[in-house]
Amino acid sequence: MSRNTDFRKWADKHWPGLYVWLLKGQRGASANWIVAWVCGIPPGHACTYPADEDDYQRCLALVRAVPSILTSRMGLDTMGNGWQPWIERLRRDAAEALQ
């Protein structure tokens, strides 16, 4: 079994939708940082908050593709206080999209 297959099985089990998002989603620095955080991978650089509206929209696309990031024990709530305003906005905007 390849590493890719192993990772896909792990991602599908823990973060449904993540593998497809990694392959096809629009990615930015802050969305990549979120993924590194929830996967337990050191991101290799300082925390990256959304720099502009486009960057924020990529984060929102991530949480829409992988909604468990918003609710999991290892999800966004563990990222620290600097992320709290962004997390609240992501939750609000993701919930509005479901209505």
JOCORQUI-V107888 format. One record per residue. RES is the residue in one letter. PHI is phi in degrees with one decimal (* if undefined). D_CENTER is the distance of its C-alpha to the mean C-alpha in whole Angstrom. Layout:
BEGIN
RES | PHI | D_CENTER
RES | PHI | D_CENTER
END
This chain:
BEGIN
M | * | 26
S | -83.5 | 24
R | -60.2 | 21
N | -60.2 | 19
T | -64.7 | 20
D | -60.4 | 20
F | -64.8 | 16
R | -61.9 | 16
K | -62.3 | 18
W | -62.7 | 16
A | -62.7 | 12
D | -63.5 | 14
K | -74.8 | 15
H | -94.1 | 13
W | -138.0 | 9
P | -52.6 | 11
G | 97.6 | 10
L | -66.2 | 8
Y | -58.8 | 11
V | -65.2 | 12
W | -60.8 | 9
L | -60.3 | 10
L | -79.1 | 13
K | -121.8 | 14
G | -74.0 | 11
Q | -77.7 | 12
R | -114.3 | 10
G | -138.9 | 11
A | -60.2 | 11
S | -72.2 | 9
A | -64.9 | 6
N | -62.5 | 7
W | -64.1 | 8
I | -58.3 | 4
V | -61.6 | 5
A | -59.1 | 8
W | -60.6 | 8
V | -69.8 | 7
C | -88.3 | 9
G | 75.6 | 12
I | -101.7 | 13
P | -58.0 | 14
P | -68.0 | 13
G | 83.8 | 16
H | -156.8 | 16
A | -63.0 | 16
C | -51.1 | 13
T | -116.7 | 12
Y | -85.1 | 12
P | -55.6 | 12
A | -84.3 | 16
D | -158.6 | 17
E | -64.1 | 16
D | -62.9 | 15
D | -63.0 | 12
Y | -59.9 | 11
Q | -62.1 | 12
R | -67.9 | 9
C | -64.8 | 6
L | -63.6 | 8
A | -61.0 | 9
L | -62.0 | 5
V | -69.8 | 6
R | -71.6 | 9
A | -76.4 | 9
V | -131.6 | 7
P | -61.9 | 9
S | -64.3 | 9
I | -60.7 | 6
L | -76.2 | 8
T | -115.9 | 11
S | -72.5 | 11
R | -57.5 | 13
M | -97.4 | 11
G | -83.8 | 8
L | -63.9 | 8
D | -62.5 | 12
T | -92.8 | 12
M | -83.2 | 11
G | 109.8 | 14
N | -63.5 | 17
G | -61.8 | 16
W | -85.8 | 12
Q | -54.7 | 14
P | -61.6 | 15
W | -69.6 | 12
I | -62.9 | 11
E | -60.8 | 14
R | -67.3 | 14
L | -60.6 | 10
R | -61.1 | 12
R | -62.5 | 15
D | -68.9 | 14
A | -67.3 | 12
A | -65.2 | 16
E | -61.9 | 18
A | -67.4 | 17
L | -82.1 | 18
Q | -80.3 | 21
END
